[in-house]
């Protein structure tokens, strides 16, 4: 499967999860919880987008052209930037539980895509 197609589908699933989460939290909790969830989700979506772009740029014709040290340093730099952003947000009074819940959007999206493709595969094999 082509990554571009999968990434578009994953992005759509992530946006649906965010919309469902925001509407759910908006009904059941205070607005600050919903905005904290949204901030966490956006941070992780941007992180995932940057990470996948970086990893894809390291391969040409299925041949790895990257430098492992640069990859490791890039990973830790991105992690440090996210840590600084989280520290600033928590200092500003963002709800930490909602922020962590928002961080899980990409993981839930990947799991949902796995379930969707497992169902498609199961239907084709019958």
N, C-alpha and C positions, 0 to 999 in steps of 0.2 A: 504494500500500500504506500502511496505517496504521502510524505510527511505534510505537505501543504494542505491536502484534503483533510487529513486527520486533525491537523492543528486548527483548521477552520471549524470543524465539528466540535473539537474540544473547547474552543473559545465560545461557541454558541452554548454548549452545555454549562460552562462556567458562568456565563451571563444569566442563564436561566436559574441556576442555583443562587446567584446573587439576588436576582429579582424575587425569588421565592423566600430567601432568607430575610431580605429587607422588609417584604410585606408581612411575613410572619412575626419578626421582631417588632415591627412598627405597631402591630395589633396588640402584642402581649407585653411589651416593655416600654420604657421611656425612650424618647428620641435620641438621647445621647448613646444608648446601647446600640441602636440601629446605625447611627453615624460611625461609631467605633467599629462595628462589624464591617461596614462599607469601606472604611479606611484600611482595615486589615486585608480585606479581599483585594482592594486595588493595589496595595503594596505587593502582595504575592503575585498578582497577575502581571504587573510590570516586571517583577523579578523573574518570573517564568519566561516572559517574552524575551527579555535580555539574555537569559541563560540559553534558551533554545537557539536564538540567533547566533550567539557566540559559538556554540557547539557545532551548528551547521556550517559555520564559516571555516571550521577546521578540517572539513572533509571536501575533497574534490575527486569525483569519480570513484567514490567509496575507498579512497586512500587517505589515511590520516596524515595531515600536514602540520599538525600543531606541535607545540612545545609543552611538555608536561609541567614544567616549572611555571610557565606563563599561565597555564590553565589553573593550577593550584593557587597562584597569587591572585588571579582574577576572581576566583571563587571566594577567597578570604577577604578580598577588598569589598566585594559585593555584600558579603555577610557582615562586615564591619559597618558599611553604610546603612544596612537595614537595622543593625543594632543601634546606631546613633539615632536613626529616625524613630525607632521604637522608644528609646530613652526620652527623646524630646516629646513624643506624643504622650507617654505616661506622665511626664512632668507637667504637661498641660491639662491633665485630668481625664484622659481617654480611659474608657472602661477596659481593663486588661483581659477580662474573660471574653468580651465581645471581639476585641482585637485578635485574640488567639483563635476564636471561632472563625473570623474572617480569613485568617492565615490558612485554614484547612480547606478553603474553597477549591483550590487547584487539586489537592489530593482527592477530595470527594468527586471532582469532575473526572479525574483519571479513573477512579474506581467505577463511576457510572459508565464511562466509555467502555471499560472492560466488560461490564454487565451487558451493555447494548450489543457489543460485538459477539459475546458468548451466545446471546439469544439468537442473533442473526446466523451464526455458525451452526447452532443447533437446529434451526429451522431448515437450513440448506441441506443438512446431512440426513434429514428424515425422508 
